[in-house]
Amino acid sequence: MKRAWTIFLKGAGMGAADAVPGVSGGTIAFITGIYAELIETIKRFGPGALSAWQQGGARRLTTHLNLRFLLPLLAGIAISLISVAHLITYLMAAQPVVLSGFFFGLVAASALVIRRDLSHWRLWHILPLLLGLISVKGLALLMPLVGLLGNESLMLVVAGAIAISAMLLPGVSGSFLLLAMGLYGTVMQAIKSLDFTVILVFGGGCALGLFGFSRLLSWLLRRFYTATLQFLIGMILGALPILWPWQELVSYRVGPQEQLIPTGHRFLLPHEYAQLTGDSAQPFIVLAAMLAGLILVLMVGRKAPPEGAQEPAHVRKKDKCDA
């Protein structure tokens, strides 16, 4: 029961993070030590589940699918998304600078937490780090192409597959990609109003994305552990500019529902932001929020060492032989 409650709270953290454009639930999963178990659990949904059912019924299936882990995690994510969606919407309107500062510190610290799991580092691992940095910007630029599909149901399916895959990647925000697709408002409103038609279509896309992407990510972590972590760190660092508290919107496009979708920002210092907007930059409050996010992640990361996120034994042996 204690572990179920702990996993529920970690799921709630993931749900809260996924509600914010620019923050990834995958980041929370990694710093709380459940990342590898999450990927491996999702990967078990496939033909093997049917075999487990045939061999041992519900008990064998429960073990095979790791439902004692997955069910409390999903409950935490779902309840957090429904409840936190209202709070996040309010804070994004009332205190956007302070909220951005908190998540800036949180995401920056997560790169340090992931960095502790790197071993057998090689010079060529700079390449996946740079690739991760570039990928964040590239993904955002590609997202408007989803709007060209025309059919809203098809768009929601594709958006769900992309957004849920992003959720599995620390540093890539599914909410931010939805915003770039012009579907963030549609999905969040459906969650808040319990529009099950939209939720089910979007959820179907999420299921497809989980089925395929979890297998790819699991294979990469088994075969190229350090390089994959370097890539994830690059994506986290690439996401940091999105969360910089003091920005000026310099370019945007209009989405299919007449909403403004940011495409370019100019990053400012606090006094420049105050001069430009006429509002208080709240530098001390924002810095305190950054520090709070930083300390929170470092404390959680210290108390929750990765549960199975370490480098697989066969990879460690191989790297030592190569060395």
URRAQUI-V400680 format. One record per run of one state. SS is the DSSP state (helix for helix, strand for strand, loop for the rest). FROM is the first residue (numbers start at 1). LEN is the number of residues. If there is no record, write none. Layout:
SS/FROM/LEN
SS/FROM/LEN
This chain:
loop/1/1
helix/2/17
loop/19/6
helix/25/7
loop/32/3
helix/35/9
loop/44/3
helix/47/18
loop/65/2
helix/67/28
loop/95/1
helix/96/20
loop/116/9
helix/125/25
loop/150/2
helix/152/16
loop/168/6
helix/174/8
loop/182/2
helix/184/10
loop/194/2
helix/196/28
loop/224/1
helix/225/19
loop/244/3
strand/247/8
loop/255/5
strand/260/8
loop/268/2
helix/270/8
loop/278/5
helix/283/21
loop/304/9
helix/313/10
loop/323/1
